[in-house]
Amino acid sequence: MTFAPHPVTAIDVVPAATTRRGRVLVLQGRGDAPAHYARLANRLAVDGYEVGIAQVPPATPAEVAAAWAAFVEGTEQPQVVVAADTAAGLVAAALAEGIVDASPSAVVLAGLAVPGAARAEAEGDETQELRSACPIHAGVVRAAGARALADSAIDPVWPEGAAALPVLAIHGAADAIAPLEDATALLARWHAEVVVVAGGLHDVLNDVAHRSVAAEIVQLLERVRLDAAAAPILERRAA
């Protein structure tokens, strides 16, 4: 499948800091800027993962497929998509519709946007405090000049169908933009592993617990390296 050139296929790549163990494509959502994900990219790079950051958020499932086609390469290493906010639903739609030529090894859906609920919240008195409580990230947002969610023309979507691949969903327990219960209801058909961030807000990749969230992503990456089904490596037992 071929796609006409589109800005979403402009991808900045952060190389792995050590021998490459896999590749990660980060797709931003509404109101985001590439700079928002530099901290996450650098942390994954330290663990040996090459990270691509799309320069604009996808607005349709076809744009998700185009971004993936521009990033994916022939390799036996795992290649994973991390998608935030509206990009999460668009990734799910692209996979459910079968328009992604080479399926990712796994998908991370972070703070997925909920159709209806997210748009209603964005039209209220939305502030950065609803998205992230991290003061360092707040400075990055100010410097990047990110847009408010209400200014975005991208509407949250979620497909009726599902696709069979490992899915890790990470969502904030205190997300007022996309409530946790609404988000988890959308994931029922996907058999997703859901990680809930205590006190977490909507931008879980860039919130106070960003280190713990990045560690969860690394665990998924390591799991798909060993097992396509992403079987757990670590097992928790009571003493």
N, C-alpha and C positions, 0 to 999 in steps of 0.2 A: 504494500500500500504506500502511495506517495502523497505528500502534502505540499501545498503551496507554501513558500517561505512566510513565516509569521514571527513577530517579535518574541513569542513564547519559546521559540526554538533557539533564542540567544541564551546560552548557558555559560556562566562563569564556573570554572572548575578549580577546586582547591585540591591539590595533589595529596596523596597519602604521605604522612611524615616518615613512614617506615615501609617495608615491603608491603605492597598492596594486597589486601585481603578481600576486597570487594568494592562495590561502587554504589553510591546513594544519590538519587535525584531528589532534590527538595523543591516542591511546588508551593509557592506562597498563595495566601488567600487575599480577601478584600482588605484594603487599607494597609497592606504590607509593603515592604521594600526589601530588596536583596540584602541590604546591610543588617536587617533584623536577624538573619540566619548565619552571619559570619561566626558568631560564637559557637553555635552548634556545629558548623562545618569544621571549624578548627579542632573542636574536641573529638569529633569522629575521625578526623585526619590523624590525630595523635595515636589513635588506636589502629591505624593502618587502613582506613577507608578513604577512597577518593570520592569527593562530594561535588556534585554539580548543583548550582542554584539558578533556576530559571529567572530571567530578569523581569518578567511581568507575570502576573497571575493568569492562569488559564480561565477562559470564560465559557468554554463549551467542552464536551467530551472529546470532540475532534481535536481541539487544541491540546488536550492532555496527551492524546495519541501522538500528535506531532512532536511535542516536547520529548516524549519517551523515545520516539524514532530518532530524534536528533542526538539523544544521549546514549542509548543502548549500543553495545558493541558485542562482537562475538567473543565470548570468554566463558570459561567454566566457573568463574567466580560468581558469587551471588550479586545480583543487581536489584536494588530495592528502591521503592518510591516512598518518600515521606511527604505527606500532603496535609496542609493546614486549612482550617476554616472551609470556605467554599471549594477549594481545590480537593478536599477530601471527598466530597460528594461527587464531584466531576470525575475523579479517578475511579470511584466505585461505578459510576455510570459507564465510563469508557470500557471498563473490564466486563461489566454485565452485558453490554452491547456487543462485545467481542470485536471491537475495532482497534485493539492494541495488538500489533503484529507479534511481538515477542513478550509473553507475559512476564512480569516481574517475579523474582523469587519470593517476594513478600511485599506487603504494603503496611505502612504505618499511617493511621488516620488520627491526626492530632487536633483536638478541639473542633470536631466536625460541625459544620453549620447545619442547623435544623430549619428546613423550609417553614416559612410562616413565623416561627418564634424569633428567629434571628433578625428578620426584616423589621418586625414590630419593635424590637428592642433598639435597633439601630436608629429608628426614627424618633426616639426619646432623647433625653439629655445624656447622650453617650459620651463618656470621657475615657481617657487612657486608663484610668483607675479600674474600669470594668474589665479591661483586657489583661493587664499585668500589674503586679505590685512590686516588680523588681526595679529598684531605682537606677541601676546601671542601664537596663533596657530602656527605661524612660528617656534617658539621655540619648541613646541611639535613635529612638523614635523622633525626638525633637530635631536631631541633626539630619535625619533622612527626610524629614518633611512628609511623613506618611499621611494618607488621606483618611478621613473618618469613614466608618462603614456605611453611613447614610449617603455618602457621596459616590459610592460604588454602584455601577450598573450591573454588577454580577449578582444574580439571584441564587440563593441556595437551592440545590436539587438533590434528590436521592432516588436511585432506580428501584423499580419493582423487583427486578431479578437480582441474582448474586453470581459470584464467580468462585471457583474452588481454588484457593491459595491461602497461605498463612496471612492472617490479618491481626495486627496489633492496634487496638484503639486506645488512645490516651486522652483522658478527659478530666477537667477540673471539677471537683465536687462542689465548688462555689461558683460555677460558671453561670452568670446571669444572662448572658447573651444567647447561649445554647444550653438550656438546662440539661443536666446529666440524665435524668429519666427519659427525656425526649430523645436524646442522642442514642442511648443504649437501646431504645425501642427500635430504632432504625437498623440496628446491627443484628437483629435476631436471625435473619436468614444467612448471615455471613459466618456464623460460628466463630466470631472474633474473640480473641483474648482481650479483655477490657481491663485496663489499669486506671484506677481512679486516684487522682492526686489530691490528697487531703488539703482543703483550703485553696485549691487551685482555681485560677480564673481562666478566661477563655484562651489566652495565648499560652498554652501549657508548655510549649517549646521554649518560651522566653519569660516564664514566670519565676517566682522565687525558687522553686524546686527544679530549676532547669538542669542542674547536675544529675539529680536522681532520674529525671526523665531521659536525659541523654544516655545514662547507664542502662535503662530499660531497652533503648534502641540498640545499643551495642550488644546486649544479651541476645536480642532477636537476630542481629547480623551474624553473631557467632553461631547461633543455633542453625540457621539456614546454610551456613558453610558446611556443617557436618551432616545435616539431615534436611532434605527438601521439605519435610513435613514440619520442620521447626520444633522437634521434640525438645523438651526442657533439658538443659545441662545441669542446672542446680536444683537440688531437691531440699525443701525445708521440712525438718522433722522436729517434733517436740523432744526436749531432753529427757 
